[in-house]
Amino acid sequence: MEDATVALRAFNRFYTRFVGALDAHYLESDLSLVEARLLYEIAHREATVASELRAELGLDAGYVSRLLRRFQARGWIERGRGKDARRRPIGLTAEGRTAFDALDRRTRAQVERRLHPLGPTDRETLVGALGAVRALLGGGADRDWSLRTFQPGDMGMIAARQSILYAEGWGWGRPMEILQGEITTAFLRDFKPGREQCWVAERAGAMAGSVLLVDGGDGVARLRLLYVEPWARGLGIGQALVAQCIAFASAAGYSNMSLWTHKVLLSARRIYAAAGMRVVQEETHEAFGKPEEGEIWEMAL
């Protein structure tokens, strides 16, 4: 906890300098950073009201009211009619839109100058890192996620994250990491288009989970390496990944689906059971350095 606290505080100090949060005026305009953010929210909302702006920005009601009056005096916003004066819709005027667009262009230009030295790979790394920060610290604020098929670099990340999570959670160290590397390497080396696939879930630009489907021979599709990041659980990602495998395997003409898992992986087992899979074989093994109860699950397609 101490390391994370120190690191986050150090990042906050860096980022306040980066965005000019301590400057009296934002990007040499006559607006403070708070005023610029409030103008942004109004510009990106359809007929918003003061209470929504307060909730989004976490600001005092009186402070927001004063800022809105200042915008109105400048001719930047107009208020619609409403029975409740506190719920009157707020929108930009033409003059307000012009002021916002000019500020937005300056903001974009400044950010692009900062990003210009970074190559495409570094920019992708930045997007993923920022997405992970948002997801980790934002809690349930951003619950949107999406699925895509695998791309270069995914296999290494999948193997690394699962190796780390299994080591932290169950003490499956080097043997599990070797297994992860072997599975992902074989998937890339022997990949059969139309018969095999990997899906990656993304949330806020960061990898939130993944699963592989491989050809097990004799009409059997094997589901492998299902995982969901701890910060992305509870969003239905695991269920969606398994459903994607089942739909793909059925369309590809497989007759059965099989997977290998362990009794201690309770969340994954619930997903498999809900999808209609059942345990057909149990066996205790010591492949990970200590006795573990492994299971084989199957379902007809």
C-alpha positions, 0 to 999 in steps of 0.5 A: 500500500505504501508504494502505491500511495507514494507512486500515485502522489508522485504522479499527481504532482507530475500531472498537475504540472503537465496540464498546468493545473496550478496556472492562474489561467488555462492555456493563456486564456482568461479561464481557470482550469475549472472554468475550462472544464465546466465549459467543456462539459456544457459543450459535450452535453445535450441540454444539461442542468446545473445539478448534473454539472455539479455531480460530474465535477464534484464542485460546490453548488454555489461555486458552479452557480457563480461560474455559470453566471459569469458564462451567461454574462459573457454571452456564452450560455443560455438557459431554457425555460423550466418549471423549476429554476434549478432545472433549467437546461443550459446550452452554449450560444453561438458565441460560446461555441466559438469560444469553446472551439478555439480553446479546444483547438489549443488544447488538442494542439498542446497535447499533440505537441507533447505526444509527437516525440512518441512513436506508434508503439509508445502511443499504444502503450500510453493509451493502454496504461492510461486506460488501466489507470482509469479502470483501476481508480475509477471503480464502476464509473466507466463500465463500457467494454468491447471485444476484439480478436487478437493482434500482435503483442497480445499473446505475450501480455496474456501469458504475462498477466495470467502468470502473475495473477496465478502466482499471486492468487494460488502460488502457481509460479514457474510451472504455470508461467511455462505452461502459459508460454507454451500455449500462447506460442503454439497458438501463434505458430499453429494458428488455423484461421477459421478454426481457431481464434483469440478474443480480447476484452478491452475497457478504457483502452486496457486489456481487461480479459481474454480467451483462446479457442483452439482445435483439439482434434476429432471435432473437439474445440478446446477453450483455453486461458480464460481470464478477466482482470480483477478490476474488470470483474462483475461486468459480464466479460467472462460470460461474453468471452465464453459465449463467443467461443461457443458461438464460434465453435458451433459456426466452425462445425465442431461437435463438442467443446472441452476445457481444463480448469481447477476446483479453486477457480470458482468464478470461472467454474460458475461461468462454465456451468452457466454456459451449459458445460459439465465436469466429466473428469477429475484428477489431482496433479502436482504440475504446479508444485503442489497438489491441485484438483484439476477438472475437465469440462465438456459440452455438446455443440 
